[in-house]
Amino acid sequence: MKKLDMPLTKVNEVYDGPEGKLWELIMGEQIHAGGFQSSMDLARRADIAPGMKVLDLCSALGAGVRFLVRNFDVEGFGLDGTRTMHEEALRRAKEDGLDGKTEFKFGDVTDIPWPDGTFDAVWGEDAWCYVIDKAQLVREARRVLKPGGIIAFTDWIEGAKGLSDEEAERINRFMKFPYMESLEGYRDLLGRTGFDVQEASDHTEGFANLIDLYMRMLGEQLTGDALRIIGHDMEMFQAMAGEMKFLSDCAHAGKFGRGRFIAKRTP
């Protein structure tokens, strides 16, 4: 794995500013690849069921929590470390009439502000790539899960064919990732932390096609909307388009992708 000095403050700058609005424009408010269908697949495979208490780590705008509450009748909780995201999550839950069925806290996902054994499931979607200490996140997730509880998440990962140091640095710098785990890296991390891994699957092919879709949307339909968000800075727009093309090339080459992980907390 190739690591970069990328503190949380850099991530906060993205999601407190125009870049965060740009990602929402092209990916929807869930801000993860595959949107609703990806969430539905993850929830079904993880056996999310009515009445469960589910914690979304890096919950952003709270769309994942609201998705789970609305479609699976769970008790939904979210934790995020970006102030704008947290405040928007509270506002949107109220706007959707779900503020009484959800709870959002502002804080650090490597120091979760809930007691041991609180949750039936811990959830994440394409966001733990922003976390510097993923091992501590997973340890904390295990701590707040009940014995037998489920951890279910998707994340952007280094692909099976691997990235060169230069390729990894370019992606991490553009995306503001400290580093990306690999499929086997996450599998090993979960196993070492006291989880029985049920699934660790590679979804890079579909992910690459989604990046191509986002580029087409920006180039063919949403150009004006995107330019408005970034202050009509055409040079910035073209630079971002170039970086997304690089993401696409690496994904199609199997060097960079997305994984899905489901594991059960051992006693």
Secondary structure as UniProt FT lines:
FT   HELIX           8..16
FT   HELIX           18..27
FT   TURN            28..31
FT   TURN            33..34
FT   HELIX           35..45
FT   TURN            46..47
FT   TURN            50..51
FT   STRAND          53..57
FT   TURN            60..61
FT   HELIX           63..72
FT   STRAND          75..80
FT   HELIX           83..95
FT   TURN            96..97
FT   HELIX           99..101
FT   STRAND          102..106
FT   TURN            109..110
FT   TURN            116..117
FT   STRAND          119..125
FT   HELIX           128..130
FT   HELIX           134..144
FT   STRAND          145..158
FT   TURN            160..161
FT   HELIX           165..175
FT   HELIX           183..192
FT   TURN            193..194
FT   STRAND          195..202
FT   HELIX           204..220
FT   HELIX           223..229
FT   TURN            230..232
FT   HELIX           234..252
FT   TURN            253..254
FT   STRAND          256..265
//
